[in-house]
Amino acid sequence: MARRPNKRHGEALYEAIMELKDIDECIRFFNDLCSITELSSIEQRFEVARLLSEGQVYTDIMERTGASSATISRVNRVLNYGKDGLHDVLERQKAKE
């Protein structure tokens, strides 16, 4: 049976992320914290989310990212029924463009 993460530990991680000063520090932090596979998965999911928010279709996203239809479906479900954290960040990035 998987253990549930300790809320206090999770909050400490998110507080640490909020302390990152620039993109270089962020890259170094996540490279130290995550395996190459974990980082690749997170980056792929974020790209899938970005493409979905632009209205791209699954087959095009699969070609562009190498993501499976299951991954695309999961990200799409989060965008539609999640807590809006991903949606909020994507909207902020669009506003900057």
Backbone bond lengths (Angstrom), bond angles and torsions (degrees), N, CA, C in turn:
res aa  C-N    CA-C-N  psi(-1)  N-CA   C-N-CA  omega(-1)  CA-C   N-CA-C  phi
1 M - - - 1.446 - - 1.520 109.49 -
2 A 1.325 117.62 128.64 1.453 122.21 -178.24 1.523 110.85 -71.64
3 R 1.301 114.63 139.83 1.467 119.82 176.95 1.517 109.96 -79.72
4 R 1.299 116.05 142.63 1.462 120.78 176.56 1.524 107.64 -79.16
5 P 1.328 117.44 139.74 1.459 119.30 -179.98 1.532 110.99 -63.95
6 N 1.306 115.09 145.41 1.453 121.55 176.30 1.522 108.65 -71.68
7 K 1.327 117.02 123.35 1.464 121.10 -176.14 1.528 111.24 -57.51
8 R 1.317 116.75 -41.14 1.463 120.12 -179.08 1.528 110.92 -62.99
9 H 1.334 117.05 -39.84 1.464 120.24 178.51 1.521 110.33 -65.38
10 G 1.337 116.85 -41.92 1.457 120.98 178.39 1.514 111.54 -61.13
11 E 1.308 116.46 -44.23 1.463 119.95 179.25 1.515 111.16 -63.51
12 A 1.329 117.24 -36.62 1.464 120.70 178.06 1.530 110.23 -62.45
13 L 1.324 116.77 -40.27 1.461 120.50 177.72 1.527 110.61 -62.16
14 Y 1.334 116.79 -48.46 1.464 120.07 -177.39 1.526 111.46 -66.51
15 E 1.313 116.98 -34.68 1.466 120.16 174.98 1.528 110.46 -65.18
16 A 1.326 116.73 -39.45 1.470 120.64 177.35 1.525 110.36 -63.14
17 I 1.329 117.25 -41.57 1.470 120.59 178.53 1.520 110.29 -61.37
18 M 1.326 116.61 -39.37 1.465 120.40 179.51 1.537 112.34 -65.45
19 E 1.329 117.15 -18.30 1.466 121.85 179.88 1.536 113.09 -83.93
20 L 1.318 117.59 -11.32 1.466 120.18 -177.83 1.522 109.76 -64.43
21 K 1.339 115.89 135.57 1.461 121.00 -170.91 1.519 114.84 -91.85
22 D 1.333 117.49 -31.61 1.463 119.62 -176.78 1.524 109.69 -156.07
23 I 1.320 115.93 177.05 1.470 121.31 -175.99 1.528 111.60 -62.25
24 D 1.338 117.79 -39.09 1.460 120.78 179.97 1.524 110.80 -62.98
25 E 1.326 116.63 -44.70 1.465 120.27 178.48 1.527 110.82 -64.27
26 C 1.312 116.46 -38.51 1.457 121.75 178.77 1.536 110.86 -63.31
27 I 1.309 116.22 -46.35 1.468 121.18 178.62 1.525 110.21 -60.00
28 R 1.332 116.67 -47.40 1.465 120.25 -179.39 1.530 111.30 -62.90
29 F 1.328 117.43 -41.26 1.462 122.13 179.65 1.523 110.77 -60.34
30 F 1.333 116.90 -51.09 1.460 120.11 -177.45 1.526 111.95 -70.25
31 N 1.326 118.18 -31.77 1.462 119.77 175.11 1.521 111.33 -66.44
32 D 1.332 116.94 -34.74 1.466 120.14 176.70 1.524 111.58 -73.04
33 L 1.318 117.33 -35.80 1.453 122.26 -172.96 1.529 113.73 -83.44
34 C 1.319 117.08 -37.12 1.470 121.78 -172.05 1.521 111.50 -109.85
35 S 1.316 114.78 153.12 1.461 119.67 171.85 1.532 108.14 -74.11
36 I 1.312 116.36 165.28 1.464 120.82 177.71 1.524 110.18 -59.45
37 T 1.329 116.79 -40.85 1.465 121.35 179.70 1.522 111.16 -64.53
38 E 1.331 117.47 -44.89 1.468 121.00 179.26 1.527 111.07 -61.78
39 L 1.308 115.90 -45.86 1.465 121.00 -179.80 1.521 110.98 -63.33
40 S 1.324 116.57 -42.51 1.454 121.26 178.76 1.527 110.84 -61.26
41 S 1.327 116.81 -41.72 1.469 120.84 178.87 1.523 111.58 -64.21
42 I 1.319 116.96 -43.86 1.463 120.96 179.51 1.525 110.25 -64.06
43 E 1.331 116.33 -45.37 1.465 120.26 179.80 1.529 110.79 -62.19
44 Q 1.330 116.47 -41.78 1.464 120.67 179.38 1.527 110.87 -63.57
45 R 1.320 117.23 -45.23 1.464 120.07 179.38 1.518 111.89 -61.99
46 F 1.315 116.30 -39.27 1.464 119.11 179.39 1.528 110.40 -65.65
47 E 1.323 116.87 -41.39 1.464 120.58 177.59 1.523 110.76 -63.96
48 V 1.324 116.90 -40.52 1.467 121.27 176.07 1.525 109.48 -59.65
49 A 1.317 117.14 -45.55 1.471 121.12 179.81 1.526 110.69 -61.06
50 R 1.316 115.94 -42.98 1.467 120.29 179.35 1.522 110.89 -60.93
51 L 1.317 116.53 -45.60 1.458 120.89 -179.29 1.527 111.99 -67.67
52 L 1.323 117.06 -39.69 1.464 120.28 176.51 1.529 110.63 -62.33
53 S 1.325 116.24 -40.80 1.465 119.67 -179.02 1.528 111.70 -67.93
54 E 1.334 116.03 -20.49 1.469 121.06 175.96 1.524 111.70 -87.25
55 G 1.338 116.78 -2.67 1.456 120.39 178.07 1.517 114.92 88.94
56 Q 1.333 117.63 13.67 1.464 120.84 178.30 1.530 109.79 -68.48
57 V 1.317 116.19 152.56 1.464 121.58 179.84 1.534 110.17 -93.11
58 Y 1.338 114.91 157.95 1.464 121.71 -175.90 1.524 112.84 -51.14
59 T 1.333 117.99 -47.93 1.470 119.68 -175.07 1.529 111.43 -62.43
60 D 1.323 117.54 -39.13 1.467 120.52 177.53 1.524 111.00 -67.68
61 I 1.327 116.35 -39.48 1.469 120.69 179.28 1.520 110.26 -66.05
62 M 1.335 116.60 -40.32 1.468 120.31 178.03 1.527 110.28 -60.36
63 E 1.319 117.01 -43.69 1.464 121.48 179.46 1.518 111.64 -64.98
64 R 1.311 116.80 -44.83 1.469 121.08 -174.86 1.517 113.22 -73.32
65 T 1.345 117.70 -33.39 1.460 120.17 -172.48 1.523 114.47 -111.04
66 G 1.329 116.92 -20.49 1.459 120.30 -174.01 1.518 112.52 79.07
67 A 1.330 117.10 5.82 1.465 121.26 179.59 1.522 110.15 -72.03
68 S 1.314 115.30 148.64 1.461 120.08 176.58 1.524 109.60 -78.00
69 S 1.325 116.14 162.71 1.465 119.60 177.47 1.526 110.23 -63.79
70 A 1.333 117.58 -30.57 1.471 120.76 177.51 1.521 111.17 -65.31
71 T 1.332 116.91 -42.15 1.470 120.60 177.98 1.522 110.39 -65.04
72 I 1.315 116.19 -44.21 1.470 119.99 179.85 1.519 109.97 -62.32
73 S 1.314 116.87 -42.68 1.456 121.53 178.99 1.524 111.28 -62.22
74 R 1.325 116.43 -42.79 1.468 120.46 179.31 1.527 110.73 -62.69
75 V 1.316 117.00 -45.78 1.469 120.79 179.61 1.529 109.90 -64.02
76 N 1.313 116.75 -40.39 1.458 120.60 178.25 1.532 111.08 -61.75
77 R 1.330 115.93 -41.30 1.464 120.75 178.30 1.535 110.47 -62.31
78 V 1.329 116.43 -40.91 1.474 120.50 177.95 1.527 110.32 -63.95
79 L 1.323 116.88 -42.43 1.465 119.72 179.43 1.529 111.30 -63.17
80 N 1.326 116.82 -35.01 1.468 120.45 -177.56 1.520 114.29 -87.45
81 Y 1.329 117.12 -32.31 1.465 119.74 -172.17 1.524 114.09 -129.57
82 G 1.322 117.44 7.97 1.459 120.77 -177.73 1.518 112.57 -80.66
83 K 1.284 115.83 -159.78 1.464 122.32 -176.83 1.530 112.37 -94.05
84 D 1.326 117.52 9.20 1.476 125.65 175.83 1.527 114.98 72.96
85 G 1.317 118.84 6.51 1.462 120.00 177.86 1.518 111.86 -63.18
86 L 1.308 116.74 -46.73 1.460 121.90 179.12 1.525 110.13 -66.20
87 H 1.302 115.58 -44.46 1.469 121.27 179.12 1.530 110.58 -58.71
88 D 1.329 117.60 -44.71 1.465 121.50 -178.73 1.532 111.67 -61.21
89 V 1.328 116.52 -43.60 1.468 120.43 -179.84 1.526 110.55 -65.61
90 L 1.328 117.25 -42.96 1.461 120.18 179.10 1.522 111.09 -62.84
91 E 1.314 117.69 -38.86 1.465 121.54 177.63 1.532 111.07 -64.59
92 R 1.329 116.52 -41.69 1.474 120.04 177.97 1.522 110.84 -62.82
93 Q 1.333 116.05 -41.02 1.462 119.17 179.44 1.529 110.61 -65.73
94 K 1.325 117.52 -40.02 1.471 120.69 177.69 1.524 110.88 -62.12
95 A 1.316 116.18 -39.75 1.459 120.98 -179.09 1.530 111.56 -64.82
96 K 1.323 117.56 -29.91 1.475 122.19 179.48 1.529 111.95 -73.67
97 E 1.350 116.78 -24.10 1.470 120.40 -175.65 1.500 112.06 -73.97
